[in-house]
């Protein structure tokens, strides 16, 4: 089984269901946890997603998956929201969350640090742009391991 091919197939199925509901498919992952496979589908929409929306899409997607049977063997389907500290995975999310506080984790130190926190200014060229204490910092994309929102409570 080609994990990436399955993820793409499931993403297309989930989008087919999510689009008419006004939901966005943020991520699809097929993971192995010991002997168990987990199919994780992450959904969102402006203003946040409701538990009922996750449940409805989960039910409908489960039926589609049963009919298409793209995953050999048993698996657990998880449909959820990205949470308060969601990871930014797609370029459009950098525009969507411009102005929000983020943490950027890097593979190698940038300015002496492997974790930078600041206000997201967006993507520009080959870098993630942050405002850290009033100073613009550019983090080269090839150095970025992960970018996630920081919950502001």
Secondary structure, 3 states (H helix, E strand, C coil): CCHHHHHHHHHHHHHHHHHHCCCEEEEEEEEEECCEEEEEEEEECCCCCCHHHHHHHHHHHHHHHHHHCCCCCCEEEEEEECCCCCECCCHHHHHHCCCCEEEEEEEEEECCEEEEEEEEEEEECCEEEEEECCEEEEEEHHHEEEEEECCCC
